[in-house]
């Protein structure tokens, strides 16, 4: 697998951590975990919402800002979907038009998260 080969080379040159910020657009958490294990490089997966046209605007319309924040917090604490693979960074929160409702709500969602770590 090309990704493993490249990360093995990265590791050989001193690299130990890769931050992968693909958010919501065809993320493959289980594959990232597999590549991390095979290469020895820690891969930190991001969570958040990218910009239009990649946002699920129907989901944004149906979900409160607090709900968006809860989704990101759940991905940090419990993992993405049923994979158990947790995200380690909130980002990328993308925007190409600050007047658009999607990006504004996307940027508002992460604000409750700074209470991390819990307890």
C-alpha positions in Angstrom: 0.0 0.0 0.0 1.5 3.3 -1.1 0.5 5.2 2.0 2.3 2.7 4.2 5.4 2.9 2.1 5.5 6.6 2.2 5.0 6.7 6.0 7.7 4.1 6.5 10.0 6.5 4.6 8.7 9.4 6.7 9.5 7.4 9.9 13.0 6.5 8.6 13.7 10.3 8.2 12.5 11.0 11.8 8.8 11.7 11.3 6.6 10.2 14.1 3.2 11.9 13.7 1.0 12.8 10.7 -2.1 15.0 11.2 -4.8 14.0 8.7 -7.4 16.7 8.4 -9.9 15.2 6.0 -13.2 16.0 7.6 -16.5 14.5 6.5 -15.3 14.1 2.9 -14.7 10.3 2.5 -12.9 9.8 5.7 -11.7 6.2 6.2 -10.9 5.9 10.0 -10.3 2.2 9.9 -7.8 2.5 7.0 -6.0 5.3 8.8 -5.6 3.1 11.9 -4.3 0.2 9.7 -1.8 2.5 8.0 -0.6 3.8 11.3 -0.1 0.3 12.7 1.7 -0.9 9.6 4.0 2.1 9.4 4.7 2.9 13.0 3.7 6.5 12.5 1.0 8.0 14.8 -1.8 9.3 12.6 -4.0 11.9 14.2 -7.4 12.1 12.4 -9.4 15.4 12.5 -13.1 16.0 12.8 -15.2 19.0 11.8 -16.9 20.2 8.7 -15.4 21.4 5.5 -16.8 24.1 3.3 -19.5 24.2 0.7 -20.1 22.4 -1.6 -18.8 19.5 0.6 -21.1 20.3 3.6 -24.2 18.2 4.0 -26.5 21.2 4.0 -29.6 19.2 4.9 -27.8 17.9 8.0 -26.7 21.4 8.9 -30.3 22.6 8.6 -31.6 19.8 10.8 -28.9 20.0 13.5 -28.4 22.7 16.1 -25.0 24.3 16.7 -24.9 22.4 20.0 -25.7 19.2 18.1 -22.8 19.9 15.7 -20.5 20.4 18.7 -21.8 17.2 20.3 -21.0 15.2 17.1 -17.4 16.4 17.2 -17.0 15.8 20.9 -18.4 12.2 20.4 -15.8 11.6 17.6 -13.0 12.6 20.0 -14.3 10.6 23.0 -15.9 7.5 21.4 -14.8 7.4 17.7 -16.2 7.9 14.3 -19.5 6.1 13.8 -19.2 2.5 15.1 -15.5 2.2 14.2 -14.1 3.1 17.7 -11.4 5.1 15.9 -11.2 8.4 17.7 -10.3 11.8 16.3 -7.4 13.7 17.9 -7.9 17.2 16.6 -10.9 19.4 15.8 -10.2 20.8 12.3 -10.5 21.5 9.5 -13.3 24.0 9.7 -13.3 25.3 6.2 -15.1 28.3 4.7 -15.2 29.9 1.3 -18.0 32.4 2.0 -18.4 33.8 5.6 -21.9 34.9 4.7 -23.1 31.4 4.1 -25.1 29.7 6.9 -23.1 26.4 6.7 -19.6 27.8 7.4 -21.0 30.1 10.1 -22.6 27.2 11.9 -19.6 25.0 11.3 -17.3 27.5 13.0 -19.8 27.9 15.9 -20.0 24.2 16.6 -16.6 23.6 18.0 -16.8 26.4 20.6 -18.1 24.2 23.5 -15.3 21.7 23.0 -12.5 23.5 24.9 -13.7 21.9 28.1 -11.6 18.9 27.0 -10.2 16.9 28.7 -13.2 15.8 30.7 -13.3 15.6 34.4 
